[in-house]
Amino acid sequence: MRIWRVLLIAAGVILSFQLSAAEVQIVKGGKSDYVITMTTNPTDQQILAANELQKYIKQMSGAELKVVVSDQKTDRSIGVYAPQSQLVIVPKEQCQIHSDGGQIRLIGAGEGRNILYATYQFLESIGCRFLAPQLDHYQSSAEFIPKKRDISFDGIDRNEKPVLAYRKLYVEEGHSHDITNLKQMAEWMPKVGYNVLVVPTNYQGAGKVKWDNWRVDLTPELKKRDITIEVGGHGYQNFINAEMEDGTLFKKHPEWFGQDAKGNRRPEKSYVFCTSNPDAVAYLTNNVVTYVKDRPEIQIFDFWPPDGAKWCECDQCKKLGTPSDRQAILVNHVREAAQSVRPDLRLEIIAYHTALLPPEHVKLDPSVLVDFCPISQHFDVQINDPNDAQNAEFVSALKSWRGNFTGDISIYSYYRKYAWESLPAIIPHYMQNDLQWYASVRVQGVSTYAEPGDWFTYELNHYALAKLAWNPKADVDAIEKEFIEARYQSSAPAAMEAVKTLEDVVRTTCSIPYSTLKSADVIQQALDRLKKSHDAVSKAAEAEKDAGVKHNLERLGRVCDYASGDLEIQLMRAQNAEVGKIREKVKALEGLLQSHANEGVFLTQRMPPGRMAGRYGLKGK
């Protein structure tokens, strides 16, 4: 007779396990008589799950388990079961690992991707670590797959569901994305638990970072893994702008465009069109409906105003209310119009800038998803620090949304921020504290930017965020430890000390936007500690025999170089050094970054020469 214990960990996360579990040996001496079973008419996700099990177990041990279709209980088997199997009834997003004698069952119910979550969690339980996408700059070291002739499963049953329903990666500015690394990201996402990829309709109208450029090749990869496809972003201007109709639209209909405070109609894309003009609204709406009708793969459409939107100042628009009111009126209208051709489509708005607060006079349809955007969050304190006025503004706004809106809210986070310019702000513990507070406010999602160009620098953030979005109360020290040990193996102690140092000093002491310049003594202490950690990493790299580990230690050293250089400049600023000497140091630091472009450490595409001057207050000096 089995005895069960159930622990409730955070709101909505359930972990169940047996008090006494029998270990199950799957492979012995590189050989196995186990098979991988699927039910009749398997889903795409079942097929992928079975193939992944077969692939990784073979990589580990050399044993190749056969994949068979069978609806019958089979001893000495690992079964991958999709939702229609009805073996276990569980909520929308939940996965189970169940051991019964010699049979192991991996069960995903609700969404098709859940069987993949169960599969990858099972592979983690036998030693695999999916640290990062298989980006080219990892040189085949993105994952850690242990070599062992014997493979045993601990026999502990698992039953997990995520706290946060939306776990998103944003392409956003897309400086370093191409179809190859987008596919690599899609492959990795379910391995750690992400479930939404967000791609711009057409970022800043430049035609480079654009869903249509990738949709034919990328859609099948996302669908195979049941990853939600979200498209859009800052984009009213993609559907109505002065350049349309061969550049004549503004001349034909100036009254359709936003009016400034002086009464002038403005053709610039930063101005929101006149949302009180019914003909302008109809023009935009028809274009949006056509767009989503022609792209049935899109599941969530981000219908946001331009970045830094300037809302129309005409009297009729003012009568509609605040920017938040006007945004709500427009999205409600477009949602209703799109229902006839895309009843399955979900629309999203952004709580941001002048529309940070919820609408005052309009009820936003609860089916609309809200992305809440704390863009100028101070990272040297937590989001809910009551003593920080800037963060308190975001806390108050989010609470207001939660009190006035019954639909889903997702956090558009900056846990890998473009404005950091690849500074190694490693923040797993900080993210946990934020997410625990967000969960208490009852938000439903979180997202982060994800650039391949500096993925290595932020790899621990990306990995930890996925784990914490499932369970904000997870053991962050254990997450860091398992990551560092898998990434750096025998050199893990030196790497761990460096990572801990970066986590302690960069967020608070380096030139992170909105962080205050610290005293010379504080900066010097941080610099001394970082240099000591860096020296240990360098020695470990010199002695390391494994080529992959050595490569990553060297890159960790470059990460430390950058942070040290930044601290040296901060120290000079705190000591009121001559501007010319500071400028020389900044130029040298720029040279370091450019000399290591395309290594996955620095997003140099976004850092042309001279850009750093502004970060250190040197513009115009």
CORDA-V869164 format. One line per field, one symbol per residue. phi: phi as a letter, one per 40 degrees, with the letter a starting at -180 (. if undefined). A space follows every 10 residues. Layout:
phi = ???
This chain:
phi = .cbbbbbcbg cgbbbbaccb bccbccbbgg babcbbbbcd fccdccccdc ccdccccccc bgcbccbbca cccbcfabcb bcdccfcacb cdbabbbbbb gccbbbbbbg ccccccdccc cccccbhcbc cacccdccfg bcbbbccacb bbccgccbab accbcbbbbb cfcgcbcacc ccccccccdc cbhcbbbbbc dacfgcgcba dccbccccdd cccdbfcccb bihcadccba acccffgbcc ccbcccbcbc ccgccbcccc cccccccccc cccccccccc ccccbcccbb bcbbcdcgdb cdbccccccc hcdcccccdc ccccdcccdc bbcccbcbbb cafcbccccc bbccdccccb ccbccbdccc bcdbcccbcc cccccccccc dccbbcccbb cccbcabdcc fgccccbdcc cccdcccdcc cgcbaaaaca cdcbdddbcc cccccccccc acccccdccc cccccccbfc cddccccccc cdccbccbbc ccdgcccccd cccccccccc ccccdccccc cccccccccd dcccccccdc dccccccccd cccccfccdc cccccccccc cdcccbcgbg bbcccbbcdg ccdccbgbcg b
